[in-house]
């Protein structure tokens, strides 16, 4: 039986854009930078700085959440943790920065927990439903398409890849039809999504095999 490395922790990092002006959002990317170029206090997150989410494997079923300070250092949010599904393994954030998705490994089958991200505070709030079923256990990695319309989840011991549609309004995920497609028969570990091509059709491939699936 294959085993995942002990103590693996996954970090999802994204940029929250401040809807004031492009200058304000871009300025927030630089340490100690504000709209007027005045230094940012070390204790406070910089405007436009990213939030960070971490899944812990083998411990409590929870996701840690942080704000990034002007220097890039992290400060725990309040609360420091939010509840997740069983054994969260991977986490990803939508390109819009409004939703987060964690891959869980419950006793029977796989699952994806889905959350709404507060643009103001970065805090995670479970969506309804809180989880959506995925094929195979243990589930592995989740990847979201650059346009934010789809999500794909690998299965380490099962030769299928779960595929989902993401609502552009609510950010909720629902299984596509079919809900799974064939992947390497011994299971897959990674998945990557390319940008949408000129003809508007996305393509993606399980990283463990390099086989492109359309």
Secondary structure, 3 states (H helix, E strand, C coil): CCCCCCCCEEEEEECCCCCCCHHHHHHCCCCCCCCCCCCCCCCCECCCCCEEEEEECCCCCEEEEEEEECCCCEEEEEEEEEECCCCCCEEEECCCCCEEEEEECCCCCEEEEEEEECCCCCCEEEEEEEEEEECCCCEEEEEECCCCCEEEEEECCCCEEEEEEECCCCCCEEEEEEEEEECCCCCCCCEEECCCCCCCCCCEEECCCCCEEC
